[in-house]
Amino acid sequence: MASTEAERQYPSFASRAKTVFKAWLKEPAQISSLVPSSHALTEEIADRDCVRRARLVVDLGPGTGETTQALLQHMNASARLIAIEKSEHLMEPLRKISDPRVMVIHGDARFLRLYLDQAGLGAADVIVSGIPFSTVPAQVAEQVIEEIDRALPHGGTFIAYQLSNKVEELATPLFGQPQVEYVWLNFPPLRVFSWVKQASRVPVASK
């Protein structure tokens, strides 16, 4: 029993940093930072009323799980969290998060609604994204934003933490102007963009 618990234990910061670095060497375009997200950043993302009220939260591109852990700490006991990570090289720490409310999926954010349907879940109340929209192919970035829009109901919240403002260019036509907060106590310092979905807007044109 003790051995099983040790195997399931969430890795230390040093271990997660090593995992991130190895992943970056193999997939640099998929990794937005060489250092796991700081406590200051994850609290800026997760310490919100929309998270505390949410029935379903989605964490896209969670890396080694810092945002996932923070979201779980602020979510209510009956809520669910779906964490979707594309890089297999980052999956091990995520799989060691031992919370019955979380489902970890090795997959692509472009298929978000498919994963929600397969899990028997409806629309998400909050979607958080660490996907580096400035480095992924433009068509992929647009498809992810459109999928987020379709997975969020009226009043749902979209939060993206980014180094670049590319996500603002992509999301503003669908969600309007974001609220932007700067988190300096992170390496590198990042901006946290947040939107609350209002009335329907004109979709981004597919290319």
C-alpha positions in Angstrom: 0.0 0.0 0.0 2.8 2.4 0.9 4.6 1.7 -2.4 1.4 2.4 -4.3 0.9 5.7 -2.5 4.5 6.7 -3.2 4.1 6.0 -6.9 1.0 8.2 -7.0 2.5 11.1 -5.1 2.6 14.3 -7.0 6.2 15.1 -7.9 8.3 17.8 -6.3 9.0 21.2 -8.0 12.5 20.1 -9.0 11.2 16.8 -10.5 8.5 18.7 -12.5 11.1 21.3 -13.7 13.2 18.4 -15.0 10.2 16.9 -16.7 9.4 20.3 -18.4 13.0 20.7 -19.6 13.1 17.3 -21.1 9.7 17.9 -22.8 11.0 21.2 -24.2 14.0 19.5 -25.7 11.7 17.2 -27.6 8.8 19.5 -28.4 9.9 23.2 -28.0 6.8 24.5 -29.9 4.5 22.8 -27.4 6.1 24.1 -24.3 5.4 27.7 -23.2 7.9 27.9 -20.4 11.0 26.0 -19.1 9.9 26.5 -15.5 6.6 25.2 -13.9 4.0 27.8 -13.2 4.5 29.8 -9.9 2.1 29.8 -7.0 1.4 33.5 -7.8 0.4 32.7 -11.3 -1.8 29.7 -10.4 -3.6 31.6 -7.7 -4.3 34.5 -10.1 -5.9 31.9 -12.4 -7.8 29.8 -9.9 -8.8 32.0 -7.0 -12.0 33.2 -8.6 -15.7 33.1 -7.8 -16.4 31.5 -11.2 -14.1 28.6 -10.3 -15.7 28.1 -6.9 -19.2 28.1 -8.4 -18.3 25.9 -11.4 -19.8 22.5 -12.0 -17.3 21.7 -14.7 -13.8 23.2 -15.2 -11.5 22.4 -18.2 -7.7 22.8 -18.0 -6.2 22.9 -21.5 -2.4 22.5 -21.8 -1.9 22.1 -18.0 1.8 21.0 -18.4 2.9 19.2 -15.3 -0.3 20.2 -13.4 0.3 23.3 -11.4 -2.9 25.0 -12.7 -4.8 21.7 -12.3 -3.8 21.5 -8.6 -4.7 25.1 -7.9 -8.1 24.8 -9.6 -8.9 21.7 -7.6 -8.0 23.6 -4.4 -10.6 26.3 -5.2 -13.3 24.2 -6.8 -16.2 22.9 -4.8 -16.4 19.3 -3.6 -19.0 18.2 -6.2 -17.3 19.8 -9.3 -15.4 18.0 -12.0 -12.2 18.9 -13.8 -11.0 17.7 -17.2 -7.3 18.3 -17.8 -6.3 17.8 -21.5 -2.5 17.7 -22.3 -1.2 17.1 -25.8 2.4 16.3 -24.9 3.0 12.7 -23.7 6.3 13.9 -22.2 4.3 15.9 -19.6 1.7 13.4 -18.7 3.4 11.5 -15.8 3.0 14.3 -13.1 -0.6 14.9 -14.2 -1.4 11.2 -13.8 -0.1 11.3 -10.3 -2.7 13.9 -9.2 -4.9 11.8 -6.8 -8.2 13.6 -6.7 -11.4 11.8 -7.7 -12.8 15.0 -9.3 -10.1 15.2 -12.0 -10.0 13.3 -15.3 -6.6 13.5 -17.1 -6.7 13.1 -20.9 -3.8 12.8 -23.3 -5.3 14.5 -26.3 -5.8 17.5 -28.5 -7.8 20.6 -27.4 -9.3 20.8 -30.9 -11.4 17.8 -29.8 -12.6 19.3 -26.5 -16.3 18.8 -27.1 -15.7 15.2 -28.2 -14.0 14.4 -24.9 -16.8 16.1 -22.9 -19.4 14.1 -24.8 -17.5 10.8 -24.3 -17.3 11.6 -20.5 -21.0 12.3 -20.4 -20.5 15.9 -19.5 -22.2 19.0 -20.9 -20.8 22.5 -21.4 -17.9 23.7 -19.3 -18.4 26.6 -16.9 -14.8 27.6 -16.9 -12.1 26.8 -19.5 -8.4 27.6 -18.6 -5.7 27.5 -21.3 -1.9 27.5 -21.1 -1.6 26.5 -24.7 1.1 28.8 -26.3 -1.1 30.3 -29.0 1.8 32.3 -30.5 3.9 29.2 -31.3 1.3 26.6 -32.5 0.3 26.7 -36.2 -2.2 29.6 -36.8 -4.9 27.3 -38.1 -4.6 25.1 -35.0 -4.8 28.1 -32.7 -8.0 29.3 -34.5 -9.6 25.8 -34.2 -8.8 25.6 -30.5 -10.4 29.1 -29.9 -13.5 28.1 -31.9 -13.8 24.8 -29.9 -13.5 26.7 -26.6 -16.3 29.0 -27.8 -18.5 26.1 -28.6 -17.8 24.4 -25.3 -18.7 27.4 -23.2 -22.3 28.5 -22.5 -23.5 32.1 -22.1 -21.9 33.4 -18.9 -19.0 30.9 -19.1 -15.5 32.1 -18.4 -12.4 31.6 -20.6 -9.0 32.3 -18.9 -5.7 32.1 -20.8 -2.2 32.7 -19.3 0.2 33.8 -22.0 3.5 35.5 -22.8 2.2 36.8 -26.1 -1.0 38.7 -26.8 -1.8 36.3 -29.8 -4.7 34.8 -27.8 -6.3 38.3 -27.5 -6.2 38.7 -31.3 -7.9 35.3 -31.7 -10.5 35.4 -29.0 -11.6 39.1 -29.1 -13.8 38.6 -32.3 -15.7 35.8 -30.3 -15.6 37.1 -26.7 -15.0 40.8 -26.9 -12.3 42.7 -25.0 -10.6 40.7 -22.2 -9.7 41.7 -18.7 -5.9 41.5 -18.4 -3.8 41.0 -15.3 0.0 40.8 -15.2 1.8 38.3 -13.0 5.3 39.4 -12.4 6.2 36.6 -9.9 6.5 34.0 -12.5 9.3 33.0 -14.9 8.7 34.4 -17.4 6.2 37.0 -16.2 2.9 36.3 -17.9 -0.4 38.0 -18.7 -3.6 36.4 -17.6 -6.5 37.2 -20.0 -10.1 36.5 -19.0 -13.4 36.7 -20.8 -17.0 36.1 -19.8 -19.0 34.8 -22.8 -21.8 37.2 -23.7 -24.2 37.2 -26.7 -23.1 35.3 -29.8 -20.6 37.0 -32.0 -19.4 36.3 -35.6 -17.2 33.2 -35.6 -13.6 33.4 -36.7 -13.4 32.5 -40.4 -12.0 29.1 -41.1 -9.0 28.9 -43.4 
